[in-house]
Structures are given as C-alpha cells and as structure tokens.
Amino acid sequence: MVGSMKRRALKHGFILVLALAAVFLSGCRTKQAAEASAVPDAPAPGRKLIIDTDTGADDASAIILAARSKNIELLGVTVLVGNVDLEQSAKNALAALELAGSDARVYKGSSENADGRTIEAFSVFGGDGMGDADLIHPRRSAEEKDAVEFILETVRQYPGEVEIVALGPATNVAKAIQRDPETMKKTKMIWSMGSAGLGPGNASPVAEFNVYADPVAYKAMLDSGIPITVVGLDMCGGEAQWTDEQFDELAEANEIGKFVAASFGKIREFYAANGSVGSVMNCDALAMTCVLFPDFIQGTIQCHGSCITAPGETCAQVIFYREGFTYDAVSNDFDYNVTLVSQVKKEDYFKLYLSAIR
Ligand SMILES: [Ca+2]
C-alpha cells in the first residue's frame, strides 16, 4: 500500500515536473539561452537564493527560471534524491544551469531520507527524470563539498540574506538544521514546494510527494523557527496547468523552450494514460514564480503547520491551523510558523514563464 501511495505521489509530482520538462526537452544542446531576455520585473535586486532540488523535469524548469533572472543571485544548487537518484539529480541540475547560461555550482546531498530509507526513485518523468529524451549532457560535474556544508557556510557568510527554495524532500534542509540550528535560524526564508496545501494530496489522499518522501525532515523544517513560505499542490491545478498548445509554444520559442517541452514528454504521456488529457501541472516552476514575482501571489494565510510523522493513513499530512481562527476542541496556543500561499494568478503563470525564457 505504501508503495502504491508513493507511486501515486510520484506520479502527480512527476506530472507537474513533466509539464515543465517537456518544454525543455525538444532539443536544447545549443546555447540560445544567452539570447533570451531575463525574467522581467523581479523585485529586490540582489536577493540571494539557494535552490534545493530532487531534479526532475519540473525542478529543471524552475532552475532555469531562476537562472534566467537578472535580479537574484543564484548562490548554488543543492541536490538530493527524490524524483530521481542523487547522481541523476546532480546531472539534471547541471544540464539545466548550463542551458540557462548559469555558472552556479551544484552540491550533492542526501541519497536517502532522514529515516535511512532509500526513497523509491520511480518517476513518471522517465528513467532520467527528464523524459528520457537524451537531453542530459552536462559539461561540468558536481562539487566535492557536501550540500549541507555548503548551505551552512553560505548562511554564515550572508546571515539574514539567504533564501532557500526547496523543490524536493526536506532532507538536506533538515540535516543542516540538525547540524547547526542557530546558523539555520539566520536563513531569511525557506520557500517550500510541499504539502497538499488546503487541498487533496497526491502521494495519498492527504499527503504530497515531497513531504511523503521524508515527513520527519519536513517536520524538522516546520519546527525549526526559520521563516517558511509554503506553496502547496492546491496552487498548481486548474488554470495553472500547462496545456498541449502551450507546450507547442514552448517548443517553438527557443532552445530552452524545446528542452523544457521535451523533458515533460513522459509526464504528459502519463497524465493522458491516466485520464487527464490536455494539460499537466508544474508545481516547482510555479513555486519559483512565487519567489521571483511577488505580485503573482494574490493571497496568503498565516498558519501553524503540523506534519504527521507517525506511520499510517495520515502519514505526511500537513495540518494547517489558521491564525485568527479559534478552534473549539484544540489548543489555540500555536506558533504560527508558516505563511501558506492561498491564491496565485494562475492565468499569468505560463505567460510569465514563456516571457522569462525568451
Ligand atoms: Ca521536485
């Protein structure tokens, strides 16, 4: 049962990833990235980002979005197991960065979750997480330095400035918190693509894949005292899904678009085979859009986020207790530790993405 739940979670996660990846995949081995214009209107020039990722196609599309932005400094990319195994995760991140014209370095982290389990690397994004479209030929390699050490060194170097965009399981982040909690409290913000938000899950009816892959780590992150903004699955469906016609637009846009489109090929096949024809989710790039374009966010709710770690049907569910609401039957003495994104401009999502890669 756990296996089937995981598969479902992965499938949904992958579906999102695939949408982005498809745009990429159609064949981008050249460097037209340099010709594309940078992400417009990103605020607060000089923001310092680390992307933490289990690089499947949707992660790769998010990495490219950040790498194309003029107004953020991408300090590094830390990778871990999740949608794919650790080595593939590193290769996919490197390929995405190179395509986008970024020299940001890649650091390898966790190959198993906080319980010591090896996360099942089933991917609806294809065996390489990128649509099995022969897209991944990075020229560079990952650094020797461990991902967790890189995160800690970077936060020490820029106290109060570093924003971590967590697009996979929370394992690397939780290890950094465990190793040096005081340093990690100097993180400016963790942006988490994780949880079902206020909607249904994909790993199980109540759990989303990134949390399901390592609920112990997710709980450690929520309980850390670090400011956290969560973008859940409930922000990624409906009008935010990328349609077949939009994938065609991507594939025709430039080499980056071709790459993303091709990387999503397997995800689109998976969606279609499972009765969802015509569009797919891409949660990781949507979360990155929230990071880069604050006006894209139309509503947030301050919450206490509580992650269930006990085995059973509700494992990896994240319960959000809303600030300002008095619950009748539970304590209301909460630490409101999460800003939950509750509304985004879904109709603008694809347009923003396409503009950013051009
Ligand atoms: Ca991911």
Boltz pocket constraint, residues with backbone or C-beta under 6 A from the ligand:
constraints:
  - pocket:
      binder: B
      contacts: [[A, 53], [A, 54], [A, 55], [A, 56], [A, 58], [A, 59], [A, 82], [A, 83], [A, 167], [A, 168], [A, 284]]
      max_distance: 6.0
